[in-house]
Amino acid sequence: MHHRAPYAEQDEEQSLAGRPATAQRGTRKGVELPPAPEGTTSPSTAVPGQRLRVRYAKRGRMRFASHRDIARVLERALRRADVPVAFSAGFSPHPKISYTGAAPTGVASEAEYLELTLTEAREPDRVGDDIDAAMPDGIEVVEVVEARRPGLADRLQASEWRVELTGVGFEDAERAVRVYLAAESVEVERMTKKGRRRFDTRPAVVGIDVCRGSHGRAPRDQDDTYAILRMVVRHTTPAVRPDDVLNGLRHVADLAPPSSPMMTRLAQGPLDETTGAIADPLAADRNDSGAADDADERGDSAPQPSASMTGPR
């Protein structure tokens, strides 16, 4: 049988007695530790850093990259560019980067947005140049601005899309669009994470304009038959994507392109319900006052819908 040394208990008491009161309290579970001295900063409550908003484009083969792939590419570019990105606290810290309104895989885009937080202030233009230089071909940083006002996600109310339909004549596309816009409801089905879901696409569509093949794109063969749809679609729940609108055109008007269409997001931002125009979501951040006017003078506004999109249809 093990016997404790006769003076062990006395030595332990003397050892504890010789320690500061704060150290004694810290050795017992359930006892609140004293507050940190004034002027210190806990690692889990770091001072908020500079927030930047980035507009970038994904083109060419990069349109097939998934959202997770894009996130990995960006994080690698930030490390290569030596951008001081802030990290979250905890056992598994991750860079403070938030994405909003990401385009689906397989779709090109000229207007993707993300927000990142830096640990120290940097010139937005310089950060944009450094990140862009470290990005692979197919991803281009278009603009970086400092976040001056909250609510970027709330500003992304609608998107303008260009859908190129190879093998579809202008007249056929125009007829199908007329039938679609005249319908009160156009339901389609799509597989989601929660299984197959049926929803109405018509309320989300603000307008669709049909362009001939020579408008907005130089075909490889001038004799090719194809049409271009330019559509403005509201951001709704569930999300209505351009391929959902194409499925609706097939259901109501039997419009079935012989090959996969090329889809590109041209813009996303605040929607003017009267005109169907989409404004630049970063205009409010460029200046605390008069941001929209400054954007117009600089020509930085996002592309506007075509003239025929004058409102909801």
N, C-alpha and C positions, 0 to 999 in steps of 0.2 A: 504494500500500500504506500502510495506516494504521500509524503508529509511536506507541507510547505515550510520553507525556512522561517524560523521564528521572527526574524526582523524584516521579512519581505513586505509584509503589510505596512509596517511603520515606514519603510523606505519609500513605498508607493505614495503614502500620504504626504511625506515630506517633498517628494518630487512634484506632486500636483500643487502643493502649497507654494512651491517656488516659482510656478509658472504665472504669467499674467492672467487676469480674469478672463480675457477674451479667449485665450488658448484653452482654458478649462471648459468654457461653454462649448467650444467647437468640438470637443471630444465626445460629447453625448448626443445621441440621436434625438430629434424632436425639439432640441433647444435652438431657438432662433439666434442666428449669428448677428453680431453687431453690424450696423450699416457701414458701408465703405466710406472712408474719409471724404469730405467734401472736396470736389475738384478732380476726382478720379473717374474713369469711364470703364464700365464693365464690358468685356468682349461681346456680350450678347445684346448690348444696347448702345452700339456705336453711334456717333453723331451722323445724322443723315448727310449723304453726299450729294453730288451734282447729278441731276436726272437729265438724260438726253433722249430725244425721240428721233428715230432713224426711219427714213423711207428708203426702201431698196427694191430692186427689180430682180426677178428670176426669169431667165430666157433660155432658149435653145434646149439642150439636153437637161439642164438643171430643172426644167419644169417637172421632170419625172422624180425628182428628189422628194422624199417625204418630209414632213415637218420636223421629225426627229433628226433626219439627215442635215437639214438646214441649220438646226440648233447646234449640232456638233461642228459643222463647218464654221459657224460664227464664233463659237467659243475658241476654236483653234486659231482663227484669224485674230481674235482679241489678244491671245497670248503672243502670237507672232508680232503684232503691232505694239506690244507693250502698253496696252491700254489699262489703266488702274481700275479694273472693275471691282465693285464691292461684292462681298459674299455674305450669304445668310449665316446666322449663328446655328449652333447645334452640333450633333455628332456627325452629320452629313452635310456640310456646307456646300451650297451651290451658288453660281453667279446670279446676281440680281438682274435678270433679264426677263421681260414679259412680252409676249407676243399677242397680237390682237387682230382678228379678221383675216387669218391666214387663208390663202387660196388652196383649193383641193389639190392633191397630187395629180400630176398630168396636165395641169393648167398653168400657162405662163402668166406673168403678172408684171405690171409696171408700177404697182402701188401696194407694196407690202409694208407693214409698220411694226416696229418694236420699240420698247423703251428699256434703257439700261441705266444703272446707277453707278457712278464713279466715286472712288474714295477721295479724290481731289479734283479741283476744277481744271478743266481743259478747254481749249478753244474748239467749239463744235466742228467748224470746217476742217481743222487739222485732224480731229478724231475721225471724221468721215473719210478723209484722204488716206489716213493710215490703215483703216479697216478695209477700204476698197482695194488698196494695193496688196493686202494679204488674202483677199478672197479669190476663189477659183473662177475661171471663165464661166460666164453664165449667171453670175450674181454680181450686181453692181449697186453700190451705195449711191443713191441719188441725192439725198440731202440729210443733214443732221442739224437739229435745232435744240436749244435748251428748253426743257419743259417749264413753262411759266404759268400755265393754268392747268388745273386738274381735268380729268374726264376725257382722255383721248378715245377710249372705247365707246363712249356715248356719242362722240362725233361721227363715228363710222356707221352711218345710217343706211347707206345703199352703195351699190357698186355699178359701174358701167362696164359691160363686157363686149368684146368683139368675137364673133363666132364665124369662122370661115368654113363654108360648106362646099367642098369640092364635088363636082358632078351634079349640083343642083342649080337649075336655071333660075334667073331672076324672077320670072313670072310665077313659077311654081312656089318659090319662097314667099313672094308677095301675097299670093292667094292664101297660103297657109297661115301667114301672120294675121291677115284680115279675119280669118275664121277664129283664130285663137283669141284675138283681142275682143271679138264680138261675144265670146262665150262668158257667161257669168261665173262658171266654175270649170276648172280643168284639173282633175285629180290624176296623180301618178303614184307609183309605188317605188320604194327604194329600200334596199337592205341597210339597216342601221345597226349600231351596237346592241340595241335592244330587240333586234329582229326586223322582219319586214314591216314597213310602215307605209300607210297610205295618207296622202295629204293633198291639199288644194294649192296649186302653184299660181293660180290667176291673181289673187289679191296682192301678191308680192311684186308682180310685174308692173312697173310704171309705164313703160312704153317699149316698142320694138321698131327699129327703122331698118329697112332692107336696102342694101347698097349693091350695085353691080360689081363684078369682079375687079374692074379696073380702079375702083375707089378704095384707097387705103392700103392697097397691097399690089406689088408688081408680080404677076404670075410668071412662073417659069416658061409657060407656053401661053402666048396671048390668045390662042384658040381654045384654051381650056374653058369648060363650063363650070362656073361656081358663083355662089352668091355670098354676101357677107351680111350677117345680122349684127346690129349694134343695139344692145338692150340695157335698160336700167332696171335693176332688181333691188328691192328693199331687203335689208337684213332682218329676217324674221326667225321665229322659232316654231317649227323646225326650219332650218336654213334651206332656202330654195336656191339651188345651184344652176348654172347655165345648162348643164346636161339634163336637169329636171325639166327645164323649159323645152328643150329639144324633144324629150319624151312626150311632153304635152302636145307639141306640134304634130308628132307622129300619131297620137291618139285621136286628135280632133280633125286633122287634115291629111293624114296619111303621108306626111313628109318624112322620108327616110333616106338620108344621105348614104350613098354607096360606100363611103369610106369614113374613117374617124374624123370628126371635125377638129379644127385647131381653135382652141379657146384661149383668150387673153383678157385678163382684167386690165382695163385702161385707167380706172380711177376708183377710189372709194372715199366717202366723206359725208358731210352734212347734205341732206336732200332738201331741195326747194320743191315742196309739193305742188306749187302753182306752175312752175316752168319745167320741172323734171330735171333741173340742172344739179350737178354735184359740185360742191365747193371744196376748197383745199382744207383738209383737217388740221394742218400745221400753221395756218394763217394766224390763229389766235396766239400761238407761241412765239412768233417772230418779233412781236412788239406788244407791250402791255396795252397800247392804245393805237387805234388805226391800223391794226394788223392787216385787215382785209384790203384796205386801200393800198398799203405798201406792197402787198403781194400782187395786186393788179398792175401797179406801176413797174414792178420787176418782171412781170410775165411769169410768175412762179405758180400760178393757179393750176389746179389739176385740170385735165382735159374735160371739156363740157360736152354734154350729150348733143346729138344732131338736132337740127332745127325742128324736125317733125315731132320731137318729144316735147310736147307742150304741157304735159300733165298726165295724171292717171287716166288709164283707158280701161 
